[in-house]
Amino acid sequence: MSAINDVAIITRRQLLLLSRVPEVLIFSTIQPVMFVLLFRYVFGGSIDTGQPGGYVQLLMPGIFVQTVAFTLAGTASGLAEDMKKGLIDRFRSLPISQSALVIGRTLGDSLLNIVVLAVMGIAGYVVGWRPSSGIGSIALGFIFLLCFGYALSWVGVLVGLSASDARVVQNVSFIVTFPLTFLSNAFAPTTGMPRALQYFAEWNPVSTMVAACRELFGLENQFGATAGSFPSENPLITSLIYMLIIMAIFIPLSLRKYRNYAD
Amino acid sequence: MKSVIAQDLVKTYDKGKVRALDGLSLDVEEGTVLSVLGPNGAGKTTVVRILTTLLRADSGNASVAGIDVMKNPEKVREVIGLSGQYAAVDEILTGYDNLVMFGELYHLGKKNAVLRAHELLERFSLTEAARRPIKTYSGGMRRRLDLAASLIVKPKVLFLDEPTTGLDPRGRQEMWGVIQELVKGGVTLLLTTQYLEEADQLADDIVVIDTGKVIARGTSDALKKQVGGERLEVVVEQAHVAKTLEIVGAVSENKASLDEGLRLISAPVSTGSAALFEVLKSLDAAGIHALDVGLKRPSLDDVFLSLTGHVAEEKKEEVAEKKRGRK
């Protein structure tokens, strides 16, 4: 019980930090909203999707997934920042559950994602995004997105604990997440890519997540599902498996890294 | 009773290449202050990290308040307070937020955590700054808040790792005042420092370490005796230097030495104040007005030099800085 209590206190700290530095929240939402507007109005006109409702219907799930994927960077740099300040030593010398700090951090980052997704959803609606499935499916889509962000924030924990410098963390996270989000079906169909890239893009968890969300938001004709590969035909189940694999690998690794930190 | 016992601690880094601790042993008697004194890289922080469960020793034993550090780290965490080299508090949160959060993490419950936070802020003169983010605090204030955080639950043993490193002289004085208050209250304290003066001021016992080993231990007085007796020092006008050298030399078994820049004449003496009186009389008779005169006991700097054969690290840095003309 006290472990849950410890986690709750750390999560609350995270929210307190957000309320003390509202810029973090503002910039975490401005960037994705900016992407929505740029892609919607810059590419939207020239990409023919054959989709009722136009490009924005395909775009929004892509940007949602891209945004939650950047949770990795947020968690990693937040943790690296704490370590730089020696704060981790204090937490580790307290009589609390040793994993509370990292678990609380991942939960706090997920709560931030809820806010960011809500703001983006509204922005999307304003520029014409209209999910056509039922309320249950839409909700499930957002739960999928939050779970994906949560799984990736455990990768962020490992990156944050491994890096020697907070600036390195930023760069590493960027180098990992940026290609992953673009070598996917998020913004453009994979059919235009060279064959090898196309396979990569279809097996890319970002693509399966985007495809899963498109399905849950009521799109039938998706671009990108071309090679008839398993992930492109079963995006929901593949995404679920990916999330479980990521958590099964990175939660134990991260917790071990944290316990042995500095050894 | 011994509150802290460390026996033959060994800790290596880089697969054995760097021996941070090389069979280090020390102990702290309950209710006393032990200062671990040594230059940078001597192993001070490593000892503290092992005793506070942050780091595992490769071999050796350690216990804190009778609890085995290796076997029951979680029990040890319940009875210790730690304040590290860097103020380990959340910079973005306010002082009050930090203390409440840590109080809750000590399972005080919200209400008691709030009460305790107010108490500690008051005690460390931080009430006015309580609602400001830590990043607006001065170095000294941060350290005080950090110290407050380590005292939320009255610890049986308190560890302070270089509590004044990086503080300006005023911040250091303030911190010493706070620590001295704690010591009066009867806390068991292990304090590391590279400031020889700090160990002298605060500690009952001093352990001098160098390259991961204890090279001397004792009270400040005992360590000073190890180095030798007192020196008599006189500062005079340039015109009187030669005559004064003669006068001071007369009361010493050795020749008097001269620091030309300071016009300081000094010599080791065994008779203490008698020699001082003798010199004053002679100076008076010669019509020389001494600008400064006194008996000086060896400083811990001298102790360190004679024990290790090299100057304490911080001194080296200071000398280097002076040479570069930065100070």
Chai-1 contact restraints between the chains, C-beta under 6 A:
chainA,res_idxA,chainB,res_idxB,connection_type,confidence,min_distance_angstrom,max_distance_angstrom,comment,restraint_id
A,I9,B,E104,contact,1.0,0.0,6.0,A-B,restraint_1
A,I9,B,L105,contact,1.0,0.0,6.0,A-B,restraint_2
A,R13,B,M101,contact,1.0,0.0,6.0,A-B,restraint_3
A,L17,B,I92,contact,1.0,0.0,6.0,A-B,restraint_4
A,R20,B,I92,contact,1.0,0.0,6.0,A-B,restraint_5
A,V21,B,I92,contact,1.0,0.0,6.0,A-B,restraint_6
A,G86,B,G84,contact,1.0,0.0,6.0,A-B,restraint_7
A,G86,B,Y86,contact,1.0,0.0,6.0,A-B,restraint_8
A,G86,B,A88,contact,1.0,0.0,6.0,A-B,restraint_9
A,L87,B,A88,contact,1.0,0.0,6.0,A-B,restraint_10
A,D89,B,L54,contact,1.0,0.0,6.0,A-B,restraint_11
A,D89,B,G84,contact,1.0,0.0,6.0,A-B,restraint_12
A,D89,B,A88,contact,1.0,0.0,6.0,A-B,restraint_13
A,R90,B,A88,contact,1.0,0.0,6.0,A-B,restraint_14
A,R92,B,L54,contact,1.0,0.0,6.0,A-B,restraint_15
A,S93,B,T52,contact,1.0,0.0,6.0,A-B,restraint_16
A,S93,B,R77,contact,1.0,0.0,6.0,A-B,restraint_17
A,S93,B,L82,contact,1.0,0.0,6.0,A-B,restraint_18
A,L94,B,L105,contact,1.0,0.0,6.0,A-B,restraint_19
A,P95,B,R77,contact,1.0,0.0,6.0,A-B,restraint_20
A,P95,B,E78,contact,1.0,0.0,6.0,A-B,restraint_21
A,I96,B,L105,contact,1.0,0.0,6.0,A-B,restraint_22
A,A262,B,L55,contact,1.0,0.0,6.0,A-B,restraint_23
A,D263,B,R56,contact,1.0,0.0,6.0,A-B,restraint_24
